Amino acid sequence: MKKSKKEHIETYIFAPDLLSKEKKLEIEQWLKESEELRAVAAWYSSFKKEIRFIKKSKSKKRPASSKIEVLPAPVVKKRKHSFTLAAKTPEAKTGKAGIQTLRTFISEENKAIVRVIRENGGNRVQIHAISENIESDDIAMMRIPGVAELLISKPGGVFSLGDEQFSEETVRNWDSCTLFIPMDRADLLLNPDTGRLFLDTHRSDKELLSVSISEEKFLVKVHLKCEEDFYIDKVIVSNGEKGYLFLINDDVIDLPRTFINNKIITLFFFN
């Protein structure tokens, strides 16, 4: 079926690399001649900004491995009969909200800090992972003692343990935790008006990982190709609020179309 001018303009705004030089010039001529098409292009441009389809340079290079072992922050002697934590996070009540830091874990090598906190008088535990390699919208994962499944964070590295109850003694007996940070990422951009899907890899390291998509009736297949010794074995797919662990089979991730219902879906890759 022949594409309409509006569909060509949509591609011109979202994925200009898919167009030939001649088609780009033709579309630009349409825009010069038609006020209506200029309005369409302006709407798509606004939509593009809204879903953050703006190229940004990567602020930091990811480390070689997703896996970071974090160990209890060492206790150093301050003065006689007084001790304090080296990570400047005393295991004490802090602030007016009645928040208690139960435990602090660190990795000096990877510049990562994990704080285990809870509200005073409550049983619900929350974990905050802080690292120069966790951006504000990144999803991280964590393995903690006594819990079989991997925990998946909210954007920014905050883990909520739901209704699970951990006593202070249990948390203090944790000998270590394992933090997993994303090695790379890609975004799927959905135009809700047309249902068209675009792949945005501007924040991925193209020297190490190539990502492409193919579409079927009920599935979107995400194809991965890793270079050299780089590999990916886990992926978290996030709708911006919650992340879900997906399997990778033969370097392909099968995403049900019903799952892609937000303007932006982000895939975080781990090794």
RODO-2510 file (C-alpha; in nm, 4 decimals, decimal comma):
residues 271
     n   res          X          Y          Z
     1     m     0,0000     0,0000     0,0000
     2     k     0,1324     0,3398    -0,0962
     3     k     0,2237     0,5609     0,1967
     4     s     0,0476     0,8897     0,2444
     5     k     0,2348     1,2170     0,2609
     6     k     0,1675     1,2302     0,6361
     7     e     0,3338     0,8908     0,6840
     8     h     0,6378     1,0068     0,4881
     9     i     0,6571     1,3185     0,7053
    10     e     0,6352     1,1023     1,0171
    11     t     0,9360     0,9043     0,8977
    12     y     1,1130     1,2286     0,8009
    13     i     1,0807     1,3528     1,1610
    14     f     1,1421     1,0286     1,3532
    15     a     1,3783     0,8269     1,1357
    16     p     1,5247     1,0447     0,8566
    17     d     1,8063     0,7944     0,7970
    18     l     1,5499     0,5582     0,6479
    19     l     1,4816     0,8033     0,3642
    20     s     1,6839     0,8583     0,0504
    21     k     1,8281     1,2008    -0,0200
    22     e     1,5778     1,2433    -0,3029
    23     k     1,2794     1,1575    -0,0797
    24     k     1,3979     1,4052     0,1847
    25     l     1,4166     1,6820    -0,0739
    26     e     1,0712     1,5901    -0,2000
    27     i     0,9254     1,6049     0,1502
    28     e     1,0939     1,9392     0,2168
    29     q     0,9305     2,0722    -0,0991
    30     w     0,5907     1,9494     0,0253
    31     l     0,6465     2,1387     0,3496
    32     k     0,7323     2,4579     0,1634
    33     e     0,4136     2,4351    -0,0405
    34     s     0,1607     2,3209     0,2203
    35     e     0,0686     2,4945     0,5446
    36     e    -0,1316     2,1856     0,6475
    37     l     0,1706     1,9561     0,6080
    38     r     0,3897     2,2034     0,7973
    39     a     0,1408     2,1790     1,0845
    40     v     0,1646     1,7979     1,0686
    41     a     0,5442     1,8177     1,0788
    42     a     0,5304     2,0599     1,3731
    43     w     0,3026     1,8200     1,5628
    44     y     0,5386     1,5269     1,5034
    45     s     0,8342     1,7391     1,6117
    46     s     0,6538     1,8302     1,9329
    47     f     0,5674     1,4655     1,9901
    48     k     0,9295     1,3694     1,9307
    49     k     1,0433     1,6098     2,2035
    50     e     0,7730     1,4904     2,4397
    51     i     0,9015     1,1344     2,4319
    52     r     1,2600     1,2461     2,4689
    53     f     1,3712     1,1476     2,1218
    54     i     1,6502     1,4000     2,1432
    55     k     2,0049     1,2881     2,0977
    56     k     2,2257     1,3204     2,4031
    57     s     2,5863     1,2106     2,4358
    58     k     2,6495     0,9376     2,6866
    59     s     2,7675     1,0944     3,0105
    60     k     2,9724     0,7965     3,1266
    61     k     3,1139     0,4787     2,9834
    62     r     2,9662     0,1703     3,1437
    63     p     3,1980    -0,0649     3,3359
    64     a     3,3005    -0,4010     3,1911
    65     s     3,0486    -0,5995     3,3959
    66     s     2,6933    -0,5433     3,5208
    67     k     2,7650    -0,7353     3,8405
    68     i     2,8892    -0,5430     4,1430
    69     e     2,9454    -0,7139     4,4767
    70     v     2,8776    -0,4676     4,7563
    71     l     3,0105    -0,5439     5,1040
    72     p     2,9217    -0,4027     5,4462
    73     a     3,0661    -0,0563     5,4921
    74     p     3,3634    -0,0865     5,7245
    75     v     3,3342     0,0449     6,0749
    76     v     3,6256     0,2655     6,1736
    77     k     3,7244     0,3677     6,5208
    78     k     3,6418     0,7331     6,5839
    79     r     3,7491     0,7646     6,9423
    80     k     3,7445     0,5440     7,2451
    81     h     3,4156     0,3547     7,2770
    82     s     3,2765     0,5321     6,9660
    83     f     3,2496     0,3951     6,6140
    84     t     3,1202     0,5304     6,2836
    85     l     3,0747     0,3998     5,9293
    86     a     3,3272     0,4931     5,6647
    87     a     3,0550     0,5631     5,4066
    88     k     2,9140     0,8591     5,6022
    89     t     2,5825     0,6787     5,6508
    90     p     2,5397     0,6052     6,0222
    91     e     2,3062     0,3196     6,1072
    92     a     2,0698     0,5519     6,2906
    93     k     1,7461     0,7440     6,2688
    94     t     1,7724     1,0277     6,0228
    95     g     1,5524     1,3244     5,9386
    96     k     1,2032     1,4242     6,0384
    97     a     1,0385     1,1456     5,8404
    98     g     1,1635     0,8871     6,0870
    99     i     1,3779     0,6960     5,8382
   100     q     1,6262     0,4458     5,9753
   101     t     1,9298     0,3239     5,7844
   102     l     1,9586    -0,0432     5,8703
   103     r     2,2687    -0,1232     5,6687
   104     t     2,5103     0,0306     5,4234
   105     f     2,7030    -0,1673     5,1634
   106     i     2,9730    -0,0273     4,9383
   107     s     3,2017    -0,1085     4,6497
   108     e     3,4917     0,1331     4,6488
   109     e     3,6225    -0,0125     4,3225
   110     n     3,2945     0,0549     4,1409
   111     k     3,2030     0,3675     4,3393
   112     a     2,8668     0,2212     4,4444
   113     i     2,6740     0,2559     4,7704
   114     v     2,3668     0,0547     4,8698
   115     r     2,1590     0,1757     5,1648
   116     v     1,8944    -0,0431     5,3281
   117     i     1,6344     0,1739     5,5021
   118     r     1,2900     0,1564     5,6597
   119     e     1,0463     0,3874     5,8314
   120     n     1,0708     0,3836     6,2067
   121     g     0,8129     0,1556     6,3597
   122     g     0,7443    -0,0163     6,0265
   123     n     0,8561    -0,3402     5,8683
   124     r     0,8726    -0,2414     5,5023
   125     v     1,2303    -0,2273     5,3811
   126     q     1,3522    -0,0137     5,0910
   127     i     1,6904    -0,0239     4,9209
   128     h     1,8617     0,2678     4,7487
   129     a     2,1473     0,1944     4,5086
   130     i     2,3700     0,4906     4,4267
   131     s     2,6379     0,4767     4,1591
   132     e     2,7895     0,7086     3,9023
   133     n     2,6810     0,4452     3,6495
   134     i     2,3120     0,4521     3,7445
   135     e     2,1352     0,7376     3,5691
   136     s     1,8117     0,8908     3,6947
   137     d     1,5956     0,6802     3,4622
   138     d     1,8017     0,3591     3,4727
   139     i     1,6590     0,0321     3,5993
   140     a     1,8934    -0,1775     3,8139
   141     m     1,8681    -0,5253     3,9635
   142     m     1,9800    -0,6682     4,2947
   143     r     2,0192    -1,0016     4,4675
   144     i     1,9880    -1,0014     4,8463
   145     p     2,0368    -1,2842     5,0976
   146     g     1,7276    -1,4944     5,1612
   147     v     1,5394    -1,3902     4,8456
   148     a     1,5621    -1,6284     4,5493
   149     e     1,4487    -1,3988     4,2685
   150     l     1,6277    -1,0944     4,1375
   151     l     1,4852    -0,7650     4,2612
   152     i     1,4060    -0,5067     3,9941
   153     s     1,4324    -0,1391     4,0847
   154     k     1,2193     0,1568     4,0005
   155     p     1,3880     0,4154     3,7751
   156     g     1,6938     0,5553     3,9487
   157     g     1,7887     0,2446     4,1467
   158     v     1,5257     0,2404     4,4238
   159     f     1,4070    -0,1059     4,5286
   160     s     1,0808    -0,1495     4,7167
   161     l     1,0417    -0,4886     4,8817
   162     g     0,6635    -0,4654     4,8933
   163     d     0,5070    -0,6394     5,1914
   164     e     0,8118    -0,8533     5,2646
   165     q     0,9146    -0,8150     5,6258
   166     f     1,2757    -0,8194     5,7345
   167     s     1,3763    -0,7776     6,0941
   168     e     1,6576    -0,5437     6,1788
   169     e     1,8597    -0,8424     6,2957
   170     t     1,8071    -1,0201     5,9600
   171     v     1,9276    -0,7205     5,7600
   172     r     2,2282    -0,6714     5,9860
   173     n     2,3265    -1,0340     5,9257
   174     w     2,3457    -0,9900     5,5473
   175     d     2,7102    -1,0484     5,4588
   176     s     2,6880    -0,8996     5,1082
   177     c     2,4528    -0,8030     4,8255
   178     t     2,4936    -0,8126     4,4494
   179     l     2,3973    -0,5093     4,2440
   180     f     2,3465    -0,5325     3,8671
   181     i     2,3650    -0,2143     3,6615
   182     p     2,2654    -0,1900     3,2923
   183     m     2,5477    -0,2190     3,0420
   184     d     2,3509    -0,0629     2,7605
   185     r     2,0017     0,0473     2,6616
   186     a     1,7679     0,1110     2,3703
   187     d     1,4271     0,2778     2,3414
   188     l     1,1202     0,1723     2,1465
   189     l     0,9093     0,4736     2,0518
   190     l     0,5418     0,4254     1,9811
   191     n     0,3254     0,6723     1,7962
   192     p    -0,0148     0,6026     1,9596
   193     d    -0,2021     0,7660     1,6723
   194     t    -0,0598     0,5475     1,3967
   195     g     0,0744     0,2486     1,5913
   196     r     0,4090     0,2886     1,4188
   197     l     0,7161     0,1803     1,6144
   198     f     1,0661     0,3284     1,5980
   199     l     1,3911     0,2071     1,7515
   200     d     1,6140     0,4659     1,9167
   201     t     1,9700     0,3540     1,9969
   202     h     2,1341     0,6932     2,0460
   203     r     2,2397     0,6028     2,4023
   204     s     2,3818     0,2627     2,3107
   205     d     2,7466     0,1785     2,2485
   206     k     2,7326     0,0821     1,8834
   207     e     3,0913    -0,0434     1,8895
   208     l     2,9842    -0,3223     2,1258
   209     l     2,6144    -0,3819     2,0616
   210     s     2,3891    -0,3613     1,7559
   211     v     2,0121    -0,3608     1,8112
   212     s     1,7419    -0,3986     1,5476
   213     i     1,3729    -0,4868     1,5434
   214     s     1,1390    -0,6861     1,3237
   215     e     0,7623    -0,6813     1,3586
   216     e     0,5105    -0,9637     1,3444
   217     k     0,1367    -0,9622     1,3975
   218     f     0,1484    -1,0223     1,7719
   219     l     0,5195    -0,9799     1,8481
   220     v     0,7997    -0,7299     1,8173
   221     k     1,1318    -0,9108     1,7937
   222     v     1,4395    -0,7300     1,9238
   223     h     1,7589    -0,8655     1,7670
   224     l     2,0931    -0,8283     1,9454
   225     k     2,4386    -0,8608     1,7964
   226     c     2,7343    -0,8291     2,0337
   227     e     3,0886    -0,7569     1,9258
   228     e     3,4146    -0,9094     2,0484
   229     d     3,3940    -1,0390     2,4080
   230     f     3,0892    -0,8288     2,4976
   231     y     2,7741    -1,0263     2,5774
   232     i     2,4200    -0,9714     2,7028
   233     d     2,2266    -1,2376     2,8946
   234     k     1,9472    -1,0459     3,0694
   235     v     1,7133    -0,7667     2,9646
   236     i     1,4721    -0,5551     3,1659
   237     v     1,1915    -0,3919     2,9696
   238     s     1,0502    -0,0821     3,1388
   239     n     0,7432     0,1297     3,0734
   240     g     0,8956     0,4152     3,2753
   241     e     0,7362     0,3062     3,6028
   242     k     0,8032    -0,0660     3,6353
   243     g     1,0548    -0,3071     3,4869
   244     y     1,0009    -0,6654     3,3718
   245     l     1,2631    -0,9352     3,3169
   246     f     1,2501    -1,0874     2,9661
   247     l     1,4304    -1,3920     2,8324
   248     i     1,6823    -1,3782     2,5476
   249     n     1,6682    -1,6759     2,3092
   250     d     1,9300    -1,6988     2,0338
   251     d     2,0003    -1,3249     2,0714
   252     v     1,6308    -1,2394     2,0208
   253     i     1,3827    -1,0889     2,2688
   254     d     1,0146    -1,1495     2,1955
   255     l     0,7973    -0,8603     2,3127
   256     p     0,4187    -0,9071     2,2930
   257     r     0,2590    -0,6129     2,1149
   258     t     0,0159    -0,5826     2,4049
   259     f     0,3123    -0,4931     2,6257
   260     i     0,4086    -0,1956     2,4093
   261     n     0,1382     0,0454     2,5176
   262     n     0,3436     0,3492     2,6254
   263     k     0,4959     0,6180     2,4062
   264     i     0,8399     0,5029     2,5175
   265     i     0,9507     0,1555     2,6230
   266     t     1,3108     0,1178     2,7364
   267     l     1,5209    -0,1971     2,7203
   268     f     1,8059    -0,2242     2,9692
   269     f     2,0725    -0,4828     2,8875
   270     f     2,2783    -0,6721     3,1476
   271     n     2,5586    -0,9256     3,1380
***
